[in-house]
Amino acid sequence: MSPRKKVRQELTRQMIMNAARDLFVKNGYQHVSMRQIAKELEYSHGALYYHFKNKAELFYALVEDHFAMLNQILDDVLEQKVDNKSKLKNIILAFIEFGLTHQNHYEIMFLIKDEEVRNFINQSPNKSYEKFAHSIFDLCDKPITLQEIFSLFLSLHGFVTHYCRHVVNYDEVKGFAEVHAEFLMKRLVD
């Protein structure tokens, strides 16, 4: 039996989540194992089980973490000391910036189609969408329907997915994002 190799640093949940996120996006949920994640990190797979009981729990933690990040961004925009029109535009731009700055996060949150995964990520997306919808409804200076709010979300989602994996970051399309935001704002404010 060979002696154990000395560990460079203590394995953390965040290290595991970062490695898993990249592997899930690259290979798909079904094609990633806890052993592969451990190998990527150069730790034994048993070390991962100290932090997560299985792959599903790890994936769920990623989804929860990513939606918490998005919710915090929304909260930060809502706390800005600007008029409602500016907040609306800032929400639109913040969503786009989040999606293109954190492309792997975004893919895990919205684009993984695996049925096994879909069964345990229903709550976080719904809570975030509710927060988004309530914010848009409250900030609009004219009546807006839930269907219109959902269309706004779909437009933002389409923008992000169009550029996802085609740009390195938000700054590359910031000008296009501004134009898109202005276009969407025409429907939201008088």
Rosetta blueprint (number, residue, H / E / L):
1 M L
2 S L
3 P L
4 R L
5 K L
6 K L
7 V L
8 R L
9 Q L
10 E L
11 L L
12 T L
13 R H
14 Q H
15 M H
16 I H
17 M H
18 N H
19 A H
20 A H
21 R H
22 D H
23 L H
24 F H
25 V H
26 K H
27 N H
28 G L
29 Y H
30 Q H
31 H H
32 V L
33 S L
34 M H
35 R H
36 Q H
37 I H
38 A H
39 K H
40 E H
41 L H
42 E L
43 Y L
44 S L
45 H H
46 G H
47 A H
48 L H
49 Y L
50 Y L
51 H L
52 F L
53 K L
54 N L
55 K H
56 A H
57 E H
58 L H
59 F H
60 Y H
61 A H
62 L H
63 V H
64 E H
65 D H
66 H H
67 F H
68 A H
69 M H
70 L H
71 N H
72 Q H
73 I H
74 L H
75 D H
76 D H
77 V H
78 L H
79 E L
80 Q L
81 K L
82 V L
83 D L
84 N H
85 K H
86 S H
87 K H
88 L H
89 K H
90 N H
91 I H
92 I H
93 L H
94 A H
95 F H
96 I H
97 E H
98 F H
99 G H
100 L H
101 T H
102 H L
103 Q H
104 N H
105 H H
106 Y H
107 E H
108 I H
109 M H
110 F H
111 L H
112 I L
113 K L
114 D L
115 E H
116 E H
117 V H
118 R H
119 N L
120 F L
121 I L
122 N L
123 Q H
124 S H
125 P H
126 N H
127 K H
128 S H
129 Y H
130 E H
131 K H
132 F H
133 A H
134 H H
135 S H
136 I H
137 F H
138 D H
139 L H
140 C L
141 D L
142 K L
143 P L
144 I L
145 T L
146 L H
147 Q H
148 E H
149 I H
150 F H
151 S H
152 L H
153 F H
154 L H
155 S H
156 L H
157 H H
158 G H
159 F H
160 V H
161 T H
162 H H
163 Y H
164 C L
165 R L
166 H L
167 V L
168 V L
169 N L
170 Y H
171 D H
172 E H
173 V H
174 K H
175 G H
176 F H
177 A H
178 E H
179 V H
180 H H
181 A H
182 E H
183 F H
184 L H
185 M H
186 K H
187 R H
188 L H
189 V L
190 D L
